[in-house]
Amino acid sequence: MKKNPLLDVVHEDEFIVVVNKSAGLLAIPDRFDATLPSVRSLVMERYEAAFIVHRLDRDTTGLMVVARTAEAHKHLNDQFQNHRVNKLYHAIVGGVVDKDEVPIDIPITQDVKRKGLMKPSARGKEAHTVLRTLERFRVATLVECRLITGRQHQIRVHCAAIGFPLLVDPDYGKNADFKLSAIKRKFHLAKDTEERPIMSRLTLHAAQLGFVHPGTLAPVLYTAEYPKDFAATLQVLRKYAAPYASAFDFDF
């Protein structure tokens, strides 16, 4: 059995492979360049069969389940189509989300003016996300996004639609990267040096995935830790953008 360092396997058995997808790795082969590595091609290379059930954006990290048999693929497809899968993402969004929980029910459709992107539309397909605040900073918020439906770019579109786009999202937000200079006062670079971004991809991670195993028919739940750039961004926010202490927080 061949092993590839690009394929981070969380679980494997005769029915499924669960992988922790890295940033930059495609979910399925590129239409124009089949030589680019993808989850499907790497699973095929290692296990000789791969049936894609769902996808993650190229720059989104985290959990994907791939079926190894047609029967397992059908079983998992039914669960995804009938919204019986536990899909939990963690996202760092720009701005301070003041509510602890925000149910989002905004239909989504293709954006004909921007190829490959989506937009909110009353004529679109129904899309439901439940956003829960985990940690607030002065300029950003760490949120948990539970997908009820699974539309293309759903979390990115929904977060932007309620005024809190991903901290890094050049398509639906304002920033193509996140740098320390954005939040650290009196930031100075050494002469003739250029600042390197702490994060230069989507601030989105598929942290948890749960479903009924197609072979054992028992419920299973998988989790994936934050990748280094996501964890580093949180560390910097905690250090340089922690909420200001209020006099009302203290007892006199």
C-alpha positions in Angstrom: 0.0 0.0 0.0 1.4 3.3 -1.1 1.5 6.2 1.4 1.5 9.9 0.5 2.3 12.6 3.0 -0.4 14.8 1.5 -3.1 12.4 2.7 -3.7 12.7 6.4 -5.9 9.7 7.2 -7.9 9.9 10.4 -9.7 6.6 10.0 -9.7 3.8 7.5 -11.6 0.5 7.1 -13.0 -1.6 4.2 -16.0 0.8 3.8 -14.7 4.3 4.3 -11.6 6.6 4.6 -11.9 9.7 6.7 -9.2 12.3 5.9 -8.1 15.6 7.4 -7.7 17.7 4.3 -4.9 20.2 4.2 -5.1 23.7 2.8 -4.5 23.8 -1.0 -5.5 20.2 -1.6 -8.3 19.8 -4.1 -11.3 17.6 -3.1 -11.7 16.2 -6.7 -9.3 16.3 -9.7 -9.0 19.6 -11.5 -10.9 19.7 -14.8 -8.0 21.4 -16.7 -5.0 19.8 -14.9 -5.5 16.2 -13.8 -1.9 16.1 -12.5 -2.8 18.3 -9.5 -3.2 16.2 -6.3 -6.7 15.8 -4.9 -8.3 13.8 -2.1 -9.9 11.6 -4.7 -6.7 10.9 -6.6 -4.7 10.3 -3.4 -7.3 7.9 -2.0 -7.5 6.1 -5.3 -3.7 5.7 -5.4 -3.6 4.3 -1.9 -6.8 2.2 -1.7 -7.7 1.6 -5.4 -11.2 2.9 -5.0 -12.6 6.3 -4.1 -16.2 7.6 -4.2 -16.5 11.2 -3.3 -19.5 12.0 -1.0 -19.0 15.7 -0.3 -16.4 18.4 -0.9 -14.4 21.1 0.9 -13.1 24.2 -0.8 -9.5 24.0 -1.8 -8.4 26.4 0.9 -10.7 24.9 3.6 -9.1 22.4 5.9 -10.6 19.6 7.9 -12.6 16.4 7.7 -13.9 14.6 4.6 -15.3 11.1 4.3 -14.6 9.1 1.1 -16.5 5.8 0.4 -14.5 2.8 -0.8 -17.5 0.9 -2.2 -20.5 1.8 -4.3 -22.8 0.5 -1.5 -21.1 2.7 1.1 -21.3 5.7 -1.3 -25.0 5.3 -1.7 -25.5 4.9 2.1 -23.6 8.0 2.9 -25.1 10.0 0.0 -28.6 9.3 1.4 -27.5 10.7 4.8 -26.0 13.9 3.3 -29.0 14.5 1.1 -31.5 14.0 3.9 -29.5 16.2 6.3 -28.7 13.5 8.8 -25.0 14.3 9.0 -23.3 16.2 11.8 -21.1 18.8 10.1 -19.5 21.3 12.4 -17.1 23.9 11.2 -15.0 26.5 13.1 -14.5 29.9 11.5 -12.8 33.1 12.3 -15.0 36.0 11.1 -14.3 39.7 10.9 -16.1 41.9 13.4 -17.5 41.1 16.9 -20.6 38.9 16.8 -22.6 40.2 19.8 -25.2 37.3 19.9 -24.3 33.9 21.3 -26.3 32.1 18.7 -27.5 33.2 15.3 -29.7 30.9 13.2 -29.3 31.8 9.5 -32.0 30.9 7.0 -31.0 32.6 3.7 -31.5 30.9 0.3 -28.4 30.7 -2.0 -28.0 30.7 -5.7 -25.2 31.0 -8.3 -23.8 34.4 -8.9 -24.1 34.8 -12.7 -21.8 37.9 -12.5 -19.0 36.1 -10.7 -18.3 32.7 -12.2 -18.0 29.9 -9.6 -19.3 32.0 -6.7 -22.7 32.1 -5.0 -24.9 34.8 -3.6 -28.0 35.2 -1.3 -31.3 35.1 -3.3 -34.9 34.6 -2.5 -35.0 32.4 -5.6 -32.2 30.3 -4.5 -32.1 26.9 -2.8 -32.9 26.8 0.9 -29.8 27.0 3.1 -29.7 26.8 6.9 -26.7 27.4 9.2 -26.6 27.8 12.9 -23.8 30.0 14.1 -22.6 29.9 17.7 -20.1 32.3 19.2 -17.1 30.6 20.9 -14.7 33.4 21.5 -14.7 37.2 20.9 -11.8 39.5 20.1 -11.7 43.2 19.4 -11.6 42.7 15.7 -12.8 39.2 15.1 -14.9 36.3 16.5 -14.3 32.6 16.6 -17.6 30.9 15.7 -18.9 27.4 15.4 -21.0 26.8 12.3 -23.4 23.9 12.2 -24.5 23.1 8.6 -28.1 21.9 8.4 -28.0 22.0 4.6 -24.8 21.8 2.5 -24.8 24.3 -0.3 -21.7 25.4 -2.2 -19.9 28.1 -0.2 -22.7 28.2 2.3 -20.8 29.3 5.4 -18.9 31.9 3.5 -22.0 33.4 1.9 -24.1 33.2 5.1 -21.4 34.8 7.3 -21.0 37.6 4.8 -24.7 38.1 4.4 -25.1 38.8 8.2 -22.2 41.3 8.1 -19.5 39.0 9.5 -17.5 37.6 6.5 -14.6 35.3 7.2 -11.5 37.2 8.4 -9.7 36.0 5.3 -11.9 35.5 2.3 -11.0 37.5 -0.9 -14.3 36.5 -2.6 -16.9 37.2 0.0 -15.0 39.4 2.4 -12.4 42.2 2.4 -9.1 40.5 3.2 -6.8 38.2 1.2 -4.6 37.6 4.2 -4.2 38.3 7.9 -1.0 40.0 9.1 0.2 40.9 12.6 0.4 44.6 11.6 -3.3 44.7 11.3 -3.8 44.4 15.1 -0.4 45.1 16.8 0.3 48.7 17.7 3.8 50.0 17.0 4.5 47.2 14.6 7.9 47.6 13.0 9.7 45.5 10.4 13.4 45.2 10.0 14.8 47.2 7.1 14.4 45.7 3.6 12.1 43.0 4.9 8.5 42.2 3.9 5.9 41.1 6.4 4.7 37.5 6.0 1.0 36.8 6.6 0.0 34.7 9.5 -2.8 33.3 7.4 -3.3 33.6 3.7 -6.2 31.3 3.1 -9.8 31.0 4.2 -10.2 31.1 8.0 -12.4 28.0 7.9 -11.9 24.5 9.3 -14.2 21.4 9.2 -13.7 20.4 12.8 -16.2 17.6 13.3 -18.0 15.1 11.1 -20.5 12.5 12.4 -22.7 10.0 10.5 -24.0 6.5 10.6 -21.2 4.1 9.5 -22.3 2.4 6.2 -20.8 -0.9 7.3 -21.6 -1.2 11.0 -24.7 1.0 11.0 -23.4 2.5 14.3 -23.1 6.3 14.8 -19.5 7.5 14.4 -17.9 10.9 15.1 -14.6 12.2 14.0 -12.7 15.4 15.0 -9.7 17.3 13.5 -7.5 19.7 15.4 -6.8 23.1 14.0 -4.0 23.4 11.5 -0.9 25.4 12.4 -1.9 28.7 10.6 -5.5 28.6 12.1 -4.1 28.0 15.6 -1.4 30.7 15.1 -4.1 33.2 14.1 -6.1 32.6 17.2 -3.0 32.8 19.4 -2.2 36.3 17.9 -5.7 37.5 18.3 -5.7 36.4 22.0 -2.5 38.2 22.6 -3.0 41.5 20.7 -6.8 41.8 20.2 -8.3 40.5 23.4 -11.5 42.4 24.4 -10.9 45.4 26.5 -11.6 44.9 30.2 -14.6 46.9 31.4 -15.1 48.5 34.8 -18.4 46.7 35.0 -16.6 43.4 35.0 -15.1 44.1 38.5 -16.7 44.0 41.9 -15.9 47.0 44.1 
